[in-house]
Every structure is written in structure tokens, then in C-alpha cells.
Amino acid sequence: MAAASDQPASVKARRNPDSTFQVLCKHLAWHGRTRDVNDELERRLRALDCRVWHLERGFSIASVRVPFMLFGPVGVFLLQASGGFWSGRDIVDMRRAAETLALTLTGYPDPVHCGIVMLGEEVPPRQHFAGGGEGPCWMLGEDVLVDWLHSFDDHGLSEGDIAFLRDWGGRARVREPGRLCTPVGEG
């Protein structure tokens, strides 16, 4: 794999100047980095006992792409990974998604917890707030992730709840209706 460089490789003739792609390339690079750190976090989360934990990846809640929803015996969690960088926007988005998910869990007595897991760093669990006071969102190191999850004494889900969630939330239950209208110019 080639090392990153400030100079693009000039392999073939190009139609566009570097400036055409620089902003997009910055976003593509961050997207790739985000995918990589979340893949690593997924490997760690998959080590949890799947009989009592249920993991969903890449779910959108309140227009926020949440890398992980985790349901287990000690609570409900929304998680994302970080290689070291996070922002106030991450706190606001994760908190908003957690509050929205909590509203859909009718009758569930406890909050949905959100957290950013710092990979490769030793960070004791601590709640953070964004500049406008939005939050909290937990920040914690990967080394304390499992202990942090088990530090909550929430109502949580039983093995039966997890089985129900998997069965009723499975894509086999989706029955798409036929088209409701005829496209213009047909029929």
C-alpha cells in the first residue's frame, strides 16, 4: 500500500485540476478512516455473548447515521468509534439519536446511552457535553468498553427480548406492497 502524499499520482492524463477533487478527497479519506475504526469496534463488540446481546450496524435515527445499536442485559446503547478525533457535532448527533430511539421504545424505563469509543487510547469513561450544553455523550477507551457496558444497572433486555427483537426485526418480515400509483404516461 502506497504511503499518503500531498502530491497525487500522475499515472494518466487528467481532465480536471487537483482543486476539483481536493474537498471531496478529504471527505473520502475521513469516510474510509471512519469505516476502518468502526470495523475494529465491531470486532470487539462481536466478542460479546450473542445470546444476551444484539448488535445492529449502520442504522439511521433522526437523520443521524449511528454506527452501532447495542441491546443487552444491562441497557440499550448507541456507539461509534474514533481513532482520536471527535467533535461537538458528534455529541449532539449521538444524543439526539439516543433520545429519538428512547421514544420508540414505548414502556422501556431507562435512557438509551450513547458513547464514543476511543480506539488505541486509555480513556476512563466520562460524560461530555457540546458547547451549547447538549449531551451527555460518553467518551471511553476501548480497554474499558466491556466494564463500562456492565456498569449500568438498567432494566435491559432478557434473552427472550433479544430473540423477539431479532425475529420481529428481521428483514424476512418485510412485505413490500405493490406500486400505489401508475407512472405518468402509462396505462
N, C-alpha and C positions, 0 to 999 in steps of 0.2 A: 504494500500500500504506500502510495506516494505521500510525502510529508506536505502539510498545508503550506501554502506560499501566498505572498501578496501578489505575485505575478501569475496570471492564468497561463496554462499551457497553450502554446500556439501550434496545434497539430495540423489544422486545415485552415483554408481561407475562411474568413468570417464575414458576415453581412452587417453585423452590429458592433458598435463600440462597447468596451468594457462597461461603461456607465449605464448601458441599457439593462444589465443584469445584476449590478452590484447590490442594490437593495434586495432584490429577490433572492440572490445567493446568500445573503446574510440570514434571511428567514429560512431558507432551505437548510442551511448549516445548523441553525438552532433547532429546527424541527427534527433533524437527524440526531442531534445530541439529546433532545428530549426523549425521542423514541428509545435510544440506547439506554438511558438511565432508567426509564420506566420498564424496559425489558429486564434489567437487572433487578429492580424491585419486584417484578412479577416472579422471578425465580425464587426470591426469598419468601414471598407470600405463598407460593405453591407448596412450600415445605410445611405449612400449617396442616393440621389434620382435616382432610376434606370431608370427613363425616360430620364435623361440627362447625366448619367454616365454609362459606360460599363466597366466591370471588367473581366479580364481573369486571371486564376491562373495557375502557373506551366508551363510556356512557355519557350522553349529553343531558344535563339537567339545567334548566333555566338558561339556556344558550351557553352553558359552560361545559367544555369537554373535560370530564373528570376521568383521569386515567384508571382509577380503581374504586369500586364499591365493594366493601367487605362486610359481610354479615356473619356474626358469630355468637358464641355463648355469653360474651360479655358486652356486646353492643353492636352498633352499626357505625361504619367508618367510611369516609371518603379520603383517599390518599393519592398523593403524587410524589414522584421522586425528583430530586435535584442533585446536580453534580456540584453544587456550591452556590448557585445564583437563585435568588427568589426575589419577588418584589411585592409591594403593597397590593398591586393588582391581583397577584396570586392569592393573597389573604382574602380580599374582597370576593373574588370569584368562588373560591372554595367555601367560604362561609355562606354565600348566597345559595350555592348548590346544596349545601348541607341543610339549610333552613327549608328549602323547597322540597327536598327529599323527605324531611321530617313531616311536612304537611301531607304527603301522600301515604304515610304510614299511620293511617287512622287508628287510634287507640294505643299506639306504641307510646309508653310512658316516658321515655328518655330522649335526650337530644341525639342527633347524628353528629358524631365527632369528625372533624376534618384535620388533616395533618400533611405536612411536607416532610418527607424522609430524606435526610441529607446523606447521600452515599459517600463512603470513604471518609467520613468525619465523625468524631466523637462529640456529639451534641446532646447534652441532657435535655429531656423533654421540657418544653417551656411554651406557654401560650404567647402569641404575638398578635398585635393589632395593627391595622393600617393607619395611615396618617390622619384620616377622618374619624378614627375610633372604631372602624368596622372590625369585626372579629368576634371571638378569637379564632385563631388557627394555630394548631400545634406545630412546632418545629422540633425535630428529634433526629438523632443519629441512627443509622441502620443497626448499630450494635445494641440498641435498647428497644428496638421496634417490638419484639415479642413481649418483653416485660411491660412496655407501655400499653399495648393492647390489653393485657391482662390486669392492668392497674385499675381498669374501670369495673365497677360493680353494677352495671346497668342490667335492665331486665333481660336483654339479649334474646337470642333465638335458640330453641331446642333443636335436637336432631330432626324431630318431626316438622318443625317450622322450616328448616333448611330443605328437607325433602319436598315440602309443599311449594316453597319458593322455586325450586328447580323444576318441578313438574308443571306448575301453573305458569311459570315464567319462561318455559321452553318454547322455542320457535315452532315446534310441531303443533302447538295450539292455535297458531295464527291462521285464520281463514280469510283470505282477501276477497272482498266482494268483487263482482264484475264491474265493468265500466258503468258509471251512473249517467253519463250523457253521451250523445253521439257527436263526434267532432264535426265542425263546420265543413260543409261540402260533401258530406256523406249521408246516405240514407234518404 
